[in-house]
Amino acid sequence: MTTATTVITPGPLTSRPRRVALCAVSAALVCCVLFIVGLPLGDTVSLVGLAAGGSALVVALTCVAWRPHSVRGLLVLTALVPVAATVVGAATASWLMFLSDHDLRALFVVLVVSGGVGLGMAVALSDRVARGTAAVADLARAVDGGRVRLESRRLPDELQAVADELEDASGRLVEAAARESAMDISRRELVAWVSHDLRTPLAGIRAMSEALEDGVVDDTETVNRYHRTIRQEADRLAGLVDDLFELSRIHAGALALVPERVPLVDVVGDAVAGASVAAAAKGVVLEGRADEPSPLVELSTPEMARVVRNLLDNAIRHTPAGGRVEVLAGLEGTRAVVVVADACGGLAEHDLDRVFDLAYRGDEARTPGDGRAGLGLAIAKGLVEAHQGSIGVANSGGGCRFTVSLPLAGGAVA
């Protein structure tokens, strides 16, 4: 798998129109100064020509002879060029004015001192910037090692902005690594548990089919029981394969939702009716309620019906005989909600955050009769999020309370 590399080319700090405008303003200022000074035209032309030519020559020679690649060198060069140009201009002007030796020496001292102070300040400032760039470089190199933080905050604004972005990036990388690690653990658990859930019914089917084929059992009652068991185990396998296929579609973003505007009570009512047989067989009381008027939601009915079925199957499976499972469809603020409350005894606090993970089964003992691979709640979460909704769980009373929140269809109710 190849990863594309995005190449970013730094653009000019100043646009072409802005550079032209700056040159025009500089020329206008020079003309204004020359006009105010009021020198004769001949002297003015000579001074401007010599000063400009000498300064341009110094700038060109300096830039050609020294092309620094470090920030410190660029800052020093930035200060050196105007200082050198000023020295050349002042020397040219003094030479044309035929100053005395004393005046020339005095001017030379002034230029050397002022130039030295300017260069010293440039070096000092460049050291600060260089230290800042070195700190940011160290920060960038340490990003892949975990969350990082720059201890010093005495940086230029631009470098501080880069450091802040690197700190945020390191935090995001740590969180992404944690999520990837959790997903990897879930995938390994899923493979192990699905392998178990596949082996168990397949082993039973193979043993019973061999017994039937070899004539080990021949009484009608036992043969019929074997046939029923084989069909039930095949149904379990089909359900597991269906769960895996649905989960793969969710993770691949290949869900083909066909949204339609329907009353929420219709979807919930059909799911409750379908789960009533399983609830009655286990001796669990299943009760459904709906607010009036029922909120209208924009959803894909088959997928959302599966969400409610998965929640009901989970609630009925973990509620003991004689317990109660309650389902509520209604309105909560500006959202449509479906609440499924069971009597499972509640979850440990550390399990509440993992209940929707792949292959989660908590601390309950695994039995062949469970018939599940821990995919139902993970599928429910994926389908709800595909509808721009959210799903959560909390301990409530003597059980768990699952809440599905969905956006209304234009804020409408039936």
Secondary structure, DSSP 4 states (H G I P E B T S, - for coil): --------PPPPSS-HHHHHHHHHHHHHHHHHHHHHHT--HHHHHHHHHHHHHHHHHHHHHHHHH----SHHHHHHHHHHHHHHHHHHHHHHHHHHTT--HHHHHHHHHHHHHHHHHHHHHHHHHHHHHHHHHHHHHHHHHHGGGS----S-----HHHHHHHHHHHHHHHHHHHHHHHHHHHHHHHHHHHHHHHHHHHHHHHHHHHHHHHHHHTS--SHHHHHHHHHHHHHHHHHHHHHHHHHHHHHHHHHT------EEEEHHHHHHHHHHHHHHHHHHHT-EEEEEE-SSPEEEEE-HHHHHHHHHHHHHHHHHHSPTT-EEEEEEEEETTEEEEEEE--S----HHHHTTTTSTT--TTSPP-GGG---S-HHHHHHHHHHHTT-EEEEEEETTEEEEEEEEEEEEEEE-
